[in-house]
Amino acid sequence: MDMKTFGYLYYKARGYSQADILKEAEISEEEYGFYEKNLTGILAEIEELRPKAESIGVDFVRLTRYIYERESDQTLGIPRPDAVKVKSGEIVSLPAVGKIEQPLITLSKAIEQRRSVRDYTEQALSQEELSFLLWATAWARDFRSNERMEITLRHVPSAGARHPLETYLDIRKVEGIKPGLYYYHPIKHCLVLLDSSPEKAVQIFDGCMRQGMVASAAVNIILSAVPYRTSWRYGQRGYRYLYLDAGHMGQNIHLAAEAIGAGACMIGAFLDEAMNEALSLDGTEEFVIYIASVGKKKIQ
C-alpha cells in the first residue's frame, strides 16, 4: 500500500469530503475516481472492524491472561520452529565480532546522554561501527539446535530465549557497503542483500510516513516479528512478549549508538501494510514491529 492509497482510505473512512481528501491525501481527481471504484471492499471492511478495533487493546490484555491459556504447541509435541530465517542473496561480510574495537564509554555515560536523535550529519558509519551495533543488538553468541528445541542466545533478553525478532537494514551511508535493503544473519554475522534499487529506499521512506530522520539516517534498522517462534511455546500470551523483546532491542540500539558517537530514534509510527510489503512479509507470520533510524550526531 502506497501513501496515496493509505491517504484516501484514511480520510475517506473518517468522513472527509472529496475536496478535503484530494488536498490531504495529495491525490488527483482521476486517482480519487479510481479509488472510489476499486476500494469499496476495503472501506467496507474498515467500517465493519472499527467497533472491534476500538476495544482491541483492552481485549488483548484481558484475553492473554493465563486463565484463558490452553496447552501450547510445544506441550502438544508439535515440531519446533526454526530460530533463524533462511534468506538468499549476495553475501556481505562484516568485521568479525571478536576483532571489533570496543568503544571507550561507560555504561552510566551512555545512559545519561541517551536521547532520541532525529537530525544526523552526512558522515557514513564505518563497517566496524555497524558491526558493533549488530553485535550489541542482534548477534547470536550461541546457537543450540536439536529435534525438540532450537534457540539462540544474544545480548538482549527474550522470553524463553525464543528471540522472535529478525533484523533488516536499510543501509544508506555505510563505508564500503552499497545502499540497499539487507537481512542480517545473526549466527553467521553477515548481511544478505535483498534489494539495492533506489525505489526500495523510497518505499521504506514512504512506509515510515516520510519522517525526515529516515531519509537522513546512515542506516535504518527494521525489526520484524515471527510470532510463532514465541507462541509455539507460550500460546497467545507470547504476543505480549514480542513487544517486550522489541523494547529490549530498542534500548540496546540506543546505547550502542551512543557508544559510537551516533544517535538513534525509535519509530513506532509507520504504515504496517507498506512496510510489510517493502520487506515482502505477509503481515501475519512475519510483520514489521519496530524501526530505528541511526546516524552520526551533529556537534552541539
N, C-alpha and C positions, 0 to 999 in steps of 0.2 A: 504494500500500500504506500503510495507516494503522498507527499504533503498536500497536494491539491485534493486528492480523493479524501484524505482524512479531514481536511478543512471543510469540504462540502458536507460530509456525514456529521461532523461535529456540530456545525452551525445549523444544519437542516434539522437534526434531531432535537435541537433546542428551540425550534420555532422561529428562527431568524427569517426575515423577508428575503426575497430573491436579491434585491438590491444590496442588502447588508451581506449576504453570502458571497456575492460577486466581489465585494470590497474586502471582507475579512479573510476569505479563502484565496484571494488573488487568482480568480478564475474568470474566463471569458463567458459570454452568454452561450456560445457554442458548447463549451465544456459543461456549463450548467445543464444545458439541454441533454447532453449525453448522459450525465449522471442521473438526471431525473428519469430517464428511460431505463437505465441499466442497474440502478442501485436500490430499487424499491424493496427488493427482498431483504437486503441488509438493513435498511431503515426499519422494516417491519420487525426484524429480529431484535434490533436495539430497543425498540419500543416494548417488545414482549418481555425482554430480560431486565429492563431497567428497574422494575419493582424488586426483583431479586438482588440486583446489584446494590440497591440502597441499604441492604442489611447484611451483605456478604461478609463484612469484617466481623460483625458480632457472631454470625453463624459459623464462620471459620474457627474462631477461638472456642466457641461452645462445643462444636461437633468434633474437634480434635482432642477433646479431653479423654483421659484413659477410660472413663466409664463406658464410652462407645466403642472401645477398641475390640477388634476381632484378632484371631491368630494371624500373624504375619506370614508372608510368603516364605520367609526363611524358616519359620517354625514348621510350615507345611511341607518342607522339603523341596520347594521349587528351586531349580538351579539358580545360582547366584549370578548377578550381572557383572560385566567386566568393570574394572576400576578405572580404565582409561579408554578414550575413544580411539579408533583407528582412522587416520587421515592419510591421504596420498597426495603427493606433490613434490615440488623441488625442496630439498632439504637445505636448510641454512644452519651451519654450526654456530655455536655460541662459545665464548670463553669458558673453559671448564670451571665448575664451581670451586674446585679445590685450589685454583690459581687466581681467583678474584681477589683483588686488593680490598681489604675491609676498610670502609670509611672510618676516620677517627672522630667520632662524635659519641657523646654519652647518651644513654637512653633518656635520662632526665632532660637533656638539652633538646633532643628530638621531640619529646612530648611537649616540652614548654613552647617551642617555636612552631609547632604544627598549626597550620591554618589551611583553610580551603583557598587555593590559589587559582585564579581564573585568567591571569594575564602572564604570558610567557615571552621569553626572548626568542630570537631566531636561531639560537645555538642548538646544535644537534646533541643528542645523547651519544656517548661512546658505547660500543658494544659491551664493554666491561660494566658500564652503568646499567644497561638494560639487563645484562646477565645477573647483576646483583639484585635488581628489582624482582626478577623472576625467582631467584634463589630465596628471597625473603617471603614470597607470597604464594608461589605455586609449585615450586620444585619438590619432587618426591625424594626424600632422603633414604627411603626404604620402600621396597615393593615385595609383598608376600602373596603368593598365589597357590591355591590347591583346589580340589574339586568342591570343597564346602565353602570356601571364603577367598575373596581376593580384595586386598586393601593396599593403600599407600599411606605412608607416614610423612607428614610435612611440617613446616614451621608455623602452621596455623592450626588451631583445634578444629575438630569436626566430629559430630555425633557418631560414635561407633567407628571412627576412622573411615567413614564411608566416602568422604571428600567428593560430593556430588557435583562440584563446580569444574567447568572446563574454561580454559583461558585462551582468548583470541586477541590478537594485537593488530590494531590499525596503525601501522608504522608510517610516520610522515617525515621524521627527521632523526635518523639514527645512522651514525657514520658506518659506511661500508655495507649497508643493507638497503636495497631499493624499496621505495614506498610500496605499500600494499597491505592486503589482509593476510594475516598469518595465524596458524594454530600453534600453540606451544605444547610440546610433548614433555610432560613433567618427569618422566622416567629417563628419557634419552637426553633431556636438556638441550633441545634443538627446536628450531622453527620449521614449520611446513608451510610453504607458500600456497595460498588458496586462490588469490586473485590480485593481480598487480595493475589492473586497469584504473585510470583516473576516475572513471564513473563510479567505481566502488567507494572511493573516498567521499564523493559527493553524496552517494546513497546513505552512507553512515552519518554524515553531517546532517542530512535531512532527517534521518531517523532519530537523531538526538535533538530534534526540534530546532536545528540551526543555532545552537548555543555556541557563542564565539570561541570558548576555550577549546572546543573540539577541533575547530579548524586550525587553531594556532599551536596546538599541543605537539610535542615531539612524538608522542605515542599515546593512543587511547587504548586502555586495557578493558576489554569487553568480557565480562564473566557470564557464562551460561550455566543453567542448572539442568542436570539429568536426574529428575526426581526419583525414578525407580531405584537408583543406586542407594537411596536412603529409605524409601518407602518399602523396599524389599524386606528390610529389617524392622522398620518402625511403623509400617502401615501409613494411614493418612496423617498421623501426628508427625511423620517425617517431613511433611511440607513446611511445618514450622521451622524445622532445623535448616532448611535451605537458606532462609533469610538470615538466620543467626550465623551460618557459615559465611555468607556473603559479607556480613558486617565484620567478621574476624579478618577476612582478606582485605577489606577496605582499609581497616586501621593499619595493617602491615604495609599496604601500599603507601599510605601517608607517611609513616615513619621511615620507610626505606627511601622515599623520595627526599625527605628532609636530609637524610644521611649523605646524599649525593649532590646536595645543593640545588635540588629541584623542588617543585611544588606539585601538589595534586588536588584535584577536585572530584569528589564522588558525585555521580549523576544517577538519579533515580527517575528523572523526568525524560522519558523517551517514548517513542511510538512503538509499542510492542510488535505490532504487525510488520512495520517497516524494518525494525532491527532483526527480527527473526528471519525475514526474507533476505536481508543483506548477508546473513550468515548461513543461509539455506537450512534453517531449522524449522521443524514442523510446528513449534509453539506449544506442543503438548509433551512429547517425550524428551524434548530439549527446548529450552527457551532462554532468551536473554533475561538476566535478573539484576545486573548492576554494571555500571560503567565508570571508569576513572580516566580523566584526562591528566597527563603528566608532561611537564616541560620545565625548562630551566627558569628559575625565578629572576625577575628584574631586580637590580640593585636598588634598595630603598633609599 
